[in-house]
């Protein structure tokens, strides 16, 4: 999962990407509506986990 995906809800589209050319706009929008909230939730959980680990480390060395 990339920052670009979390921001725009899609992978980077390169001019020569054949996979992207086969997907209709409606299907693309449906996919984004379904998948983006799930991916953002996963990213949020990963961030919270990393923050907790950083806090533990900081508290450990800060004493």
MODELLER restraints for C-alpha pairs under 7 A, 6 or more apart:
rsr = mdl.restraints
at = mdl.atoms
rsr.add(forms.Gaussian(group=physical.xy_distance, feature=features.Distance(at['CA:5:A'], at['CA:11:A']), mean=5.42, stdev=0.5))
rsr.add(forms.Gaussian(group=physical.xy_distance, feature=features.Distance(at['CA:6:A'], at['CA:40:A']), mean=6.28, stdev=0.5))
rsr.add(forms.Gaussian(group=physical.xy_distance, feature=features.Distance(at['CA:9:A'], at['CA:32:A']), mean=5.91, stdev=0.5))
rsr.add(forms.Gaussian(group=physical.xy_distance, feature=features.Distance(at['CA:9:A'], at['CA:36:A']), mean=5.65, stdev=0.5))
